[in-house]
């Protein structure tokens, strides 16, 4: 029975990463999901009553993007030592969520999923490619700096 469950889960994971799904629900530029504009995309939703959000999160300082507020909702360290973090972006009355993966020691970052709610971002797929350098991407650098510090694994110097 366990083997059958593993096959089903593995198959779902492979299906979720298929090329036809990449970026289908995210703001993409040159196959990159743009966190800075996520609240402007079709992924975002209008959230009239923010008091209903159960998980407030910790606000992340983002001097590179003063238009939006970013919150770290959850993070965990994966088996390979990378950090998976759930983020919420708020701008005006719009809200969007992203699931990211970071390698603090190598200064690498990528987006695994985006969605209009925390619940759905946990399983959403908007894979923007492999982990890659944050150099030249100031918002990702701001987010990585904070997330890595929260995880107890400071971001390696540039």
Protein Blocks (a to p, Z undefined) as FASTA:
>chain_A
ZZmmmmmmmmmmmmmmgmklgoklccceehiacfklmmmmmkbccdfblmlpmblojadd
dfklmkbccddfbdcddfkopacddddddehjbccdddddddfknopacdfbdcfbfklm
mmgccdebjaddfehilklmmmmmmmmmmnopacddZZ
